[in-house]
């Protein structure tokens, strides 16, 4: 495997920082509302790791697909999207089954990179 492209590294760190900022805000909101407990923290950590891993895997896939023929690249990207979606689904099912993880808090960080990072103040 080739080394990780600097752009993929930089954007993954960016997603990590923005998702962490949103996660801290979510923790603070639960704390202020008096609803915070260890399941909120664990759910947030699980969701944050899943969201960043999803983005990193997407970046690696695109990095590999750039040098392939268009049809092969399209197949690779579609397969990656399917596998990453399954990965996220498995994480959420585990969060739903395990009583030590707050399912909703685990799910929210998966949405952070899709919206909040576009408007993050640090970019």
N, C-alpha and C positions, 0 to 999 in steps of 0.2 A: 504494500500500500504506500502511496505517495504521502509525503508530509502534508499536514493540514495546511491548507491555503491561508495566508495571513488575513484575507478578507473574512473567511469563515470564522477564524479565531476572534477577530475584532467584533464581528456582528454577534457572535455567541456571547462574548463578554458583555456587550451592550444589552442583549436580551436578559442576561443574568442580572445585571445591575437594575434595569427597569422593573423586572419581575420581582426582585428583592424589595425594591422601594414600594411597589404596590402591595406586596405581602406584609411589609411592616405596617403600612397604613391599615390593612385589613386586621392585623393583630391588635392595633390600637383601637380600632372601632369595636372589636369584640370586648376589649378590656373596658372601654368607656361604657358600653352597654351592659356590663356585668355578666356577660355570657362566655367569658374566656375560661378555658380549662386546657389541660394537656392535650385533649383530642383536637383542639383548634390548632395548637402548635404543630402536632404531628401531621395533621391534614395539610397544613400550609407547607411544611417541609416536603412532604410527598408530592404535592402538586407542583411546587417550585422545581424540584429535581426533574419531574416528568416533563414539564414545559420546556426547560432548558435542554434536556436530553433530546426531546422531539425536534427542537430547532437545530441542534448540532447534527443529528442524524440526517435531517433534511439538507443541511449545508454540505455534508460529506457526499450525499447522493448527487447533488447538483454538481459538485466539484468533479466527481467521476463521470457524470453524464456529459459534461462539456466537450470531451474529446471523443465521444462516440458518434456513430451514425445517428441521424435524427430518429429513426424508428426504434433503434435499440435504446437510445436515450429516453424516449417517451415511455417505453416499457419499464425501464429502470425506475423512472420517477413515479409512474403509476403504482408499481409494486411497492416502492418505498412508502408511498402515501398510505397504501392499504396496511402494510405492516406497522407503520407508526400509529395509525388509527386503532388497530387491534391492541397494540401496546398500551395506548392510553385507556382503551376500554377495559383491559385486564387490570390496570392500576385502579380504575374507578370501581370495578367490581370488588376488588380486594378491600378498597376503602369502605365499601358498603357492607361487606361481610365482617370486617374486623371492627370491634367495638372501640378500639383505641384510636381510630382515625375518624375525624369528622368528614363525612362524604362531601358536603357542600363546600367546605373550606378546601378540600383536596381538588375539587373540580374548578373552582374559580381561577387559580393561577394558570390553568390551561388556556384561559381566555385572555390573560394579561398581554402576552406578546402580540395578539391580534389587534389590539386597539390602543392600549395605554402607551406602548413603546413608540408608537408613531408620533405621539405628542410629548414624549419624555423631554424634560428640560435639559438633560445632559448631552444630547446629541449635537 
